[in-house]
Amino acid sequence: MHVCVTGGTGFLGAALVRDLLTRGVSVRVLARPSRRADMLEPQGAEVVRGGLGDADCIARAVEGAEVVYHLAAKVDGPGSGADFVETNVAGTERVLTACLRQGVGRVVYASSLAVYGPVSNGQRIDENTPYDESPQLRDFYAQSKIMADQLAVTFARETALPITILRPGIVYGPGRPLPVALLGFTLGKTNFVFGNPNHRIPLNYVENLVDAMLMAVHSGGRQLQQFNIVDDDELTLAKYHEAKMDVDKTVTHFFPGWPVRVAGPFAEIAIRMLPVGGSVRFSKHQLNRALQDRWYDTHRIREETDWAPKVGLKDALYRTWKAGR
């Protein structure tokens, strides 16, 4: 089999490329010129150097591919809303258009659970849940991912290109620090988390997510597949931090979310002074979403592909922590 991976130098993309190469799959990677791109060739991957803004490079990358994994995206860092739209929306359209012209068998597109907005208490969020109705109140990343997800759905329905959309949560694994929470940070050996400890946290261990991506391709699915995916639908912040403490010996303090809500327009400034990373908006809409109990239903991917996480929580936490020592 010959596959193409966009974003093959990123965290998820690099893990996917490694897995594919160990299986003896012919892999071509679309990646911007970098040291990481140079390191892929000795591992056995072919590299087309270019970005999502270059239609010619995209066409060369996907030519002859049976499957294309489109993982490249602008996630954080500086940039205007237009920058995020150019990469995440226009770039995705260029990839899908090239795949259609080249007769690619299936595209697997890495979307995000960020496409869903606030929901009613106790509501399960499944693939039929509407997109966030107020994307303009979200950060640039979420806005662009909502637009790109909508684009992929429409493209699959209106063309002959089969597309699988995966919507993961917080992806972690060796090479990244252990997650804390949607609203939280770490100082030294202490974690500070804002929110109810009984609320759920949507985590994806990177190896489990790669398994899901591979299984979705071979599941004989429909023209359009849409899958929400987290390792454990029922994992709460309390259970997660209890397991995390056993591994990294940190201590976690939980604080109610109302002080963050009350802070209002000052929250964004205050949080950015803390080591939480990323570019985050703290509108009332975004805060309400982050502080509610979000229950993601993953029955569809488990039933249609027989996927189940191979690496359990404690083992995943240990592998991640050990790699960072």
Secondary structure as GFF3:
##gff-version 3
##sequence-region A 1 325
A	DSSP	beta_strand	2	6	.	.	.	ID=ss1
A	DSSP	alpha_helix	11	22	.	.	.	ID=ss2
A	DSSP	beta_strand	26	31	.	.	.	ID=ss3
A	DSSP	alpha_helix	35	43	.	.	.	ID=ss4
A	DSSP	beta_strand	46	49	.	.	.	ID=ss5
A	DSSP	alpha_helix	55	62	.	.	.	ID=ss6
A	DSSP	beta_strand	67	70	.	.	.	ID=ss7
A	DSSP	alpha_helix	81	85	.	.	.	ID=ss8
A	DSSP	pi_helix	86	90	.	.	.	ID=ss9
A	DSSP	alpha_helix	91	102	.	.	.	ID=ss10
A	DSSP	beta_strand	106	110	.	.	.	ID=ss11
A	DSSP	three_ten_helix	113	115	.	.	.	ID=ss12
A	DSSP	beta_strand	124	125	.	.	.	ID=ss13
A	DSSP	three_ten_helix	135	137	.	.	.	ID=ss14
A	DSSP	alpha_helix	140	158	.	.	.	ID=ss15
A	DSSP	beta_strand	163	168	.	.	.	ID=ss16
A	DSSP	beta_strand	170	172	.	.	.	ID=ss17
A	DSSP	beta_strand	184	187	.	.	.	ID=ss18
A	DSSP	beta_strand	190	194	.	.	.	ID=ss19
A	DSSP	beta_strand	203	205	.	.	.	ID=ss20
A	DSSP	alpha_helix	206	217	.	.	.	ID=ss21
A	DSSP	beta_strand	224	229	.	.	.	ID=ss22
A	DSSP	alpha_helix	237	248	.	.	.	ID=ss23
A	DSSP	beta_strand	251	255	.	.	.	ID=ss24
A	DSSP	alpha_helix	258	263	.	.	.	ID=ss25
A	DSSP	three_ten_helix	264	266	.	.	.	ID=ss26
A	DSSP	alpha_helix	267	272	.	.	.	ID=ss27
A	DSSP	alpha_helix	284	291	.	.	.	ID=ss28
A	DSSP	beta_strand	295	296	.	.	.	ID=ss29
A	DSSP	alpha_helix	299	305	.	.	.	ID=ss30
A	DSSP	alpha_helix	313	323	.	.	.	ID=ss31
###
